[in-house]
């Protein structure tokens, strides 16, 4: 339930449309919860006449009995109402992720423009090492920093949204939530192109504590394609790394070039 609430709140925070099915499931769950936790009826005043006492008490006892039975009955529907709300929120995740793509692309575009005016060395894309006397570098860094801050918040909200669908999973999911490697091909495996791709992954890890430099590096490289992923896509993107590696292992395990080609081709076909 907590994940569903966080997903809806994140969608509202990003001004994404919340489907009617989610709203109705939310109202239904609230109605069941309020019924299940309904307080006892207020005790009536004790009548002044003894002859009236039994009737007043009997009526209150009936009201108590009905309230108690109603609470117990509502409790039988609580789990189903919760699951209906969770399911409705889960079904909305792909559309919500799609709704974030435009803002994501816009912010990436801002960083890309700023990156072109920042020092070529990624080591110098750092507030403590930047030449702040250079107005071009200073302006570009400030723009990149502002866009990165917004981008990190967007990615945080995306993470809140996908938790209701089970989260991302997979190694390096922070990267694969926003980018993916190209599909491995036999030709690229035979050319050992993973040796060019893997450093990109390592550099992303190394720049974890420097978000501006991390994103500047990411928009500058040419192998990874930047786009937000649904939870299932993150797992697929993470698995793609293993396909690259395992295809390379298959190639190297063969005794001949032709054998390596056949082994890589067979592995990629089996894991496609």
C-alpha positions as CSV (number, residue, x, y, z in Angstrom):
1,X,0.0,0.0,0.0
2,X,2.8,2.4,0.9
3,X,4.3,2.0,-2.6
4,X,1.0,2.7,-4.3
5,X,0.5,5.8,-2.3
6,X,4.1,7.0,-3.0
7,X,3.5,6.3,-6.7
8,X,0.4,8.4,-6.9
9,X,1.9,11.2,-4.9
10,X,4.9,11.2,-7.2
11,X,2.6,11.3,-10.2
12,X,0.7,14.2,-8.7
13,X,4.0,16.0,-7.9
14,X,5.0,15.7,-11.5
15,X,1.5,16.9,-12.6
16,X,0.9,13.6,-14.4
17,X,-2.7,12.6,-15.1
18,X,-4.0,10.1,-12.6
19,X,-6.4,7.6,-14.3
20,X,-10.0,7.5,-13.1
21,X,-9.5,3.8,-12.2
22,X,-6.8,4.8,-9.7
23,X,-8.9,7.5,-8.2
24,X,-11.9,5.2,-7.9
25,X,-9.8,2.4,-6.4
26,X,-8.3,5.0,-4.0
27,X,-11.8,6.1,-2.9
28,X,-13.0,2.5,-2.6
29,X,-10.1,1.6,-0.3
30,X,-10.7,4.7,1.8
31,X,-14.4,3.8,2.2
32,X,-13.6,0.2,3.2
33,X,-10.9,1.4,5.7
34,X,-13.2,4.0,7.2
35,X,-15.9,1.4,7.6
36,X,-13.5,-1.1,9.2
37,X,-12.3,1.5,11.7
38,X,-15.6,3.1,12.4
39,X,-15.8,4.1,16.1
40,X,-18.5,2.8,18.5
41,X,-21.7,4.9,18.5
42,X,-21.8,7.5,21.3
43,X,-23.5,6.2,24.5
44,X,-26.9,7.7,25.1
45,X,-27.7,9.5,28.3
46,X,-29.1,7.3,31.1
47,X,-32.9,8.0,31.3
48,X,-34.4,9.3,34.5
49,X,-37.1,6.7,34.6
50,X,-36.2,3.1,35.5
51,X,-38.9,1.9,33.1
52,X,-37.1,3.5,30.2
53,X,-33.6,2.2,31.1
54,X,-33.9,-1.3,29.5
55,X,-35.2,0.1,26.2
56,X,-32.4,2.7,25.9
57,X,-29.8,0.1,26.8
58,X,-31.2,-2.4,24.3
59,X,-31.1,0.1,21.5
60,X,-27.5,1.0,22.3
61,X,-26.6,-2.6,22.5
62,X,-28.1,-3.2,19.0
63,X,-26.2,-0.2,17.7
64,X,-23.0,-1.5,19.2
65,X,-23.6,-5.0,17.8
66,X,-24.3,-3.6,14.3
67,X,-21.2,-1.4,14.4
68,X,-19.0,-4.3,15.5
69,X,-20.4,-6.7,12.9
70,X,-20.0,-4.0,10.2
71,X,-16.4,-3.4,11.2
72,X,-15.7,-7.1,11.0
73,X,-17.4,-7.4,7.7
74,X,-15.4,-4.5,6.3
75,X,-12.3,-6.2,7.5
76,X,-13.0,-9.1,5.1
77,X,-12.8,-6.6,2.2
78,X,-9.7,-4.7,3.3
79,X,-7.1,-6.8,1.5
80,X,-9.1,-6.9,-1.7
81,X,-9.6,-3.2,-1.7
82,X,-5.8,-2.7,-1.1
83,X,-4.9,-5.0,-3.9
84,X,-7.3,-3.3,-6.3
85,X,-5.7,0.1,-5.5
86,X,-2.2,-1.4,-5.9
87,X,-3.1,-3.0,-9.2
88,X,-4.6,0.2,-10.6
89,X,-1.5,2.2,-9.6
90,X,0.7,-0.5,-11.1
91,X,-1.2,-0.5,-14.4
92,X,-0.6,3.3,-14.6
93,X,3.2,3.1,-14.3
94,X,4.0,2.8,-18.0
95,X,1.9,5.8,-18.9
96,X,3.4,7.8,-16.0
97,X,7.0,6.9,-17.1
98,X,6.0,8.0,-20.6
99,X,4.7,11.2,-19.3
100,X,8.1,12.0,-17.8
101,X,10.0,11.4,-21.0
102,X,9.5,14.9,-22.5
103,X,10.8,16.7,-19.4
104,X,13.6,14.2,-19.1
105,X,14.7,14.9,-22.8
106,X,14.4,18.7,-22.2
107,X,16.7,18.6,-19.2
108,X,19.2,16.3,-21.0
109,X,19.2,18.8,-23.8
110,X,20.1,21.6,-21.4
111,X,23.0,19.6,-20.0
112,X,24.1,18.7,-23.5
113,X,24.3,22.3,-24.5
114,X,26.1,23.3,-21.3
115,X,28.5,20.3,-21.7
116,X,29.7,21.7,-25.1
117,X,31.0,24.8,-23.3
118,X,32.6,23.1,-20.3
119,X,36.2,21.9,-20.1
120,X,37.0,18.9,-22.2
121,X,38.5,17.0,-19.3
122,X,35.8,15.6,-17.1
123,X,38.1,16.0,-14.1
124,X,37.7,19.8,-14.4
125,X,34.0,19.6,-14.5
126,X,33.9,20.2,-10.7
127,X,32.9,23.2,-8.7
128,X,36.2,23.0,-6.8
129,X,38.4,22.8,-9.9
130,X,36.5,24.9,-12.4
131,X,38.0,28.2,-13.6
132,X,35.3,30.5,-12.3
133,X,37.0,33.5,-13.8
134,X,36.0,32.1,-17.2
135,X,32.5,33.4,-17.8
136,X,31.7,30.7,-20.4
137,X,32.7,27.9,-18.1
138,X,31.0,29.5,-15.1
139,X,27.7,30.1,-16.9
140,X,27.7,26.6,-18.5
141,X,28.4,24.9,-15.2
142,X,25.6,26.8,-13.4
143,X,23.1,25.8,-16.2
144,X,24.3,22.2,-16.0
145,X,24.1,22.1,-12.2
146,X,20.5,23.5,-12.3
147,X,19.4,21.0,-14.9
148,X,21.1,18.1,-13.1
149,X,19.3,19.1,-9.8
150,X,15.9,19.0,-11.6
151,X,16.9,15.8,-13.4
152,X,17.9,14.0,-10.1
153,X,14.5,15.0,-8.6
154,X,12.7,13.7,-11.7
155,X,14.6,10.4,-11.4
156,X,13.8,10.2,-7.7
157,X,10.1,10.6,-8.5
158,X,10.4,8.0,-11.2
159,X,11.9,5.6,-8.6
160,X,8.9,6.3,-6.3
161,X,6.5,5.5,-9.2
162,X,8.1,2.2,-10.2
163,X,8.3,0.8,-6.7
164,X,4.6,-0.2,-6.9
165,X,5.5,-2.4,-9.9
166,X,8.2,-4.1,-7.9
167,X,11.1,-1.7,-8.4
168,X,13.8,-1.8,-11.0
169,X,16.1,-4.6,-9.9
170,X,19.3,-5.4,-11.8
171,X,22.8,-4.2,-11.3
172,X,23.6,-0.6,-12.1
173,X,19.9,0.1,-12.1
174,X,20.5,3.8,-11.6
175,X,22.2,3.9,-14.9
176,X,19.8,1.6,-16.8
177,X,16.8,3.5,-15.5
178,X,18.0,6.4,-17.8
179,X,20.2,4.8,-20.5
180,X,20.9,1.6,-22.4
181,X,23.6,0.1,-24.4
182,X,23.1,-1.0,-28.0
183,X,22.1,-4.6,-28.7
184,X,25.1,-6.8,-29.2
185,X,25.6,-8.0,-32.7
186,X,27.9,-10.8,-34.0
187,X,29.9,-8.3,-35.9
188,X,30.5,-6.1,-32.8
189,X,31.2,-9.0,-30.6
190,X,33.8,-10.3,-33.1
191,X,35.4,-6.8,-33.1
192,X,35.6,-6.9,-29.3
193,X,33.6,-3.7,-29.1
194,X,32.7,-4.4,-25.4
195,X,36.2,-3.2,-24.6
196,X,35.0,0.3,-25.8
197,X,31.6,0.0,-24.1
198,X,32.6,-1.2,-20.7
199,X,34.7,1.9,-19.7
200,X,31.5,3.9,-20.0
201,X,29.9,1.8,-17.4
202,X,32.9,2.1,-15.1
203,X,33.1,5.8,-15.5
204,X,29.5,6.2,-14.5
205,X,30.2,4.3,-11.3
206,X,33.3,6.3,-10.6
207,X,31.5,9.6,-10.9
208,X,28.7,8.7,-8.5
209,X,29.7,11.4,-6.0
210,X,29.9,14.1,-8.7
211,X,26.4,14.3,-10.3
212,X,27.2,17.3,-12.6
213,X,30.3,15.6,-14.0
214,X,28.5,12.3,-14.2
215,X,25.7,13.7,-16.4
216,X,28.1,15.8,-18.5
217,X,30.1,12.6,-19.2
218,X,26.9,10.7,-20.0
219,X,25.6,13.2,-22.6
220,X,29.0,13.4,-24.2
221,X,29.5,9.7,-24.8
222,X,28.1,8.1,-27.9
223,X,27.4,4.5,-27.0
224,X,24.6,4.8,-24.5
225,X,21.2,6.0,-25.6
226,X,19.4,8.1,-23.0
227,X,15.7,7.4,-22.2
228,X,13.7,6.6,-19.1
229,X,12.8,2.9,-18.6
230,X,9.9,1.1,-17.2
231,X,10.9,-1.5,-14.4
232,X,10.9,-4.4,-16.9
233,X,13.1,-2.4,-19.3
234,X,15.7,-1.7,-16.5
235,X,16.1,-5.5,-16.0
236,X,16.4,-6.0,-19.7
237,X,19.0,-3.3,-20.0
238,X,21.0,-4.8,-17.2
239,X,20.8,-8.2,-18.7
240,X,22.1,-6.8,-22.0
241,X,25.5,-6.2,-20.3
242,X,25.7,-9.9,-19.6
243,X,24.7,-10.7,-23.2
244,X,27.7,-8.6,-24.3
245,X,30.1,-10.3,-21.9
246,X,28.8,-13.9,-22.4
247,X,28.8,-13.5,-26.2
248,X,32.5,-12.5,-25.9
249,X,33.2,-15.5,-23.7
250,X,31.5,-17.8,-26.3
251,X,33.6,-16.3,-29.1
252,X,36.9,-16.8,-27.1
253,X,36.0,-20.3,-26.1
254,X,36.2,-21.5,-29.7
255,X,39.4,-22.7,-31.3
256,X,39.0,-20.9,-34.6
257,X,37.8,-17.6,-35.9
258,X,34.9,-19.3,-37.7
259,X,34.1,-21.3,-34.6
260,X,34.1,-18.1,-32.5
261,X,31.7,-16.5,-35.0
262,X,29.4,-19.4,-34.9
263,X,29.5,-19.6,-31.1
264,X,28.7,-15.9,-30.6
265,X,25.9,-16.1,-33.2
266,X,24.4,-19.1,-31.5
267,X,24.5,-17.5,-28.1
268,X,22.9,-14.2,-29.2
269,X,20.2,-16.1,-31.1
270,X,19.4,-18.2,-28.0
271,X,19.2,-15.1,-25.7
272,X,17.4,-12.7,-28.1
